[in-house]
């Protein structure tokens, strides 16, 4: 079991602590002006991060998702500054555990597409903590399944645990009535009719036509 001394991995495209999502008006609206950046190389900023983490752990930031994301950013920056989860927890002070620091720092280190959904309110920050426990492509599958199927935090937590125990995520999702890869979309009527017509002419399913079109678009 980890002793809290390790540096967490990150696949962030931007520096840790930067409010790329929290400061994006397209996601946060006017709240973007309130975004706070934590610089792990600046002692004064690190001190602010430590105070924010202490307040976050003490419940003083409330359950507002933007403040929770600010707390997560502070955790990640403090870990980078102090060199480990354990040292970050000690810097934040009494009442802040290694487990708390690790969970929320990992939320801040989630891939940008997932963090955007958290900031937009499509994924609860408490669910994001469990999504962050999963690695690789399974992380995206769990995040998007949670959005498309209204999975509860308890379900997300259970699936994350099963995946980390070695169970294929597809099996864990199907057990809960989720069909991996299934997405319901609404189309303009003209597009819908053309999709149906094209599928009938080619004797394939509408899903096959959509898949071909999307694969070409996403190349």
N, C-alpha and C positions, 0 to 999 in steps of 0.2 A: 504493500500500500504506500502511496506517496506520503512523504513527510512534509510536503509543502515547499520544498526547496527548489523545485524545478521551474524554469521559465516556460510559460505556456506557448504553444505554437500559434502562429497567426497567418492567415492568408489574406489579410487586409491589403487593399491596394493603396491605402492612404496611411499616413503616420498615425500611430496609436494616440488616442486622445483628441484627435481633430474631429470637430462636429460636422462631418461630411453629410450625414443624414439629418441630424438635429438642426443643422443650419441651412437646410435646403427648403426654401419657401414653397416649393412644389409639394413637399411632404408635410412640413410643419406649419405652413402659413405664417401668420404673424408671430407665432412662437419661435420662429427661426431667429428672430432678433434677440431672444433670451439665451441662445445656445452659448455654452461655455467651453472653451478649449483648454485641455490640460496637456502641458508640454513636459514629458518626463525628463528632459534635459535642463529644465529651468527650475532652480531650487524654490523660488517663490510659487511657481505654478504647482510644484509637487506638494508644497505645504497646503495649498488650496485643495488639492486632490485628497490629501489625508483628512482634512476637515470635512470634505464632502462625503468621503467614505464613512467616517464616523457618524455623521448625521444620517446617512443612508441606512447603515446598520442599526441605528437607534430608532428607525421608523419616522424620522423627522421630515423626510422628503415625500411621504405619503405614497399613494398608489397611482399617481399621475404618471402615464407612460413616458412622457418626456423627461420628467425628473428622475424616473427610474433609469432611463437610458443615460442621463447625465451621471448618475451614480455608477453605472456600469463602466462608463468612460473613465471616471475617476479611479475605479478599481484597476482597470487595465494600465493606466498611466502610472499608478503607484507601484504596480508590480514591475513594470519596465524600469522605473527609477530605482527601486530598492533591490532588484535582482532576483526576487523569488516571491512566491505567495506568502511564505512564512514571514519574511522580512516586511512585506507590505502590511500584513495583519498587525505586526508589532508596531509599525510606524503609525497606523491608524488609531491604535490605542485599545484600551480595555473594552471588551464586548464585541470586538471584531474578530471573527474566526477565520482560519485559513480556508475552510469550506466556503464561507460567504464570499471571500475575495475571489476564490477560484471560479465559483459559479458565475458571478457577474462579470468578471474579466473576460470569460469565455463568451458571454453574450455580446460584449463589445467587439470581440474578434470574429463574430459570425460574418459570413460573406455579405457583401453589400446588398444583393437582392433580398436576402432574408431580413436584414436590418431595416430595409425600407418598409417591409410589411409590418414589422414590429412598430415602427414609428407611425405608420398609417393607422394602427389599431386593428389590423387584420389578424395579428398574432399577439396574444397577451405576453407581456414580459415574463410572467411566471412560467408560461409554456416555453418561451425562448430559452430559459435556463436549461430545460431538458433537451431541447433540440440541439443545443450547443454541446451536449455530451456525446452526440453521434458524429462520426467522421465521414469523410468522403461524400459520394453521391447520395448515400442514404440520408444525409442531413437535409439535402434539398427535397428529397422525396417526402420526408416526414413533415418538413415545413409546409410544403405546398398541399400535402394531404390534409394537414390541419386546417388550412384555409378553405379548401374546396369541400370539406366534409364536416366542418364545425366540430372537430375533435375537441374534447374537453382537456383541461390541463392534466387531469388524472390519466386519461387515455394516452396523451403524449408522453407522460412520464413512464407509463407502463411499457409502451412501445420502445422508447429509448433504452430502457433496462433490458428488454428482450433482445434488441439488436446488439447491445454491448455484450450480451451473453452468447452471441453467435448465431442468433436466429435471423434468417433472411427477412429484410423489412417487408418484402411483398407478402410473406406469410403472416406477419404480425398485423399488417393493414387489412388483409382479407378477413382475418378472424373477427375484425371489428366492422365488417360490412363495407369496407373501402375497396374499390377496384382500382389498383394502381394504374395510372395513366389515363383514367377516365375524367373528362372535363366537360361540363355543360356550358355551351356558349350561345349567345343570342346574335343572330345575323340580320342585316337589313333584308327585307322581303325579296328584293331582286337578287341578292347574293344567295339567299336560301333556295330560291327556285332554280337558279343556274347550277348550284351545287347538286341539287337533287336530279336535275336533268342530265348533267354530265355523268353522275354516278350511274344512272340508269342506262345511258348510251354505252358506257364502258363496262357495264355489268360488274361493278364493284360497289363497295359500301361507301357512303358519304365520308366515313372516317378515313378510308384509303385515299380519297381525293384530297382531303384536308392534310393528311400526313405527307403526301407527295409535295403539295404546295408549300407546306411549312418547312420541310427539309430543304427545298430549293431556296426559300426565303432566308433561312437561318445559316446557309453555307457561308 
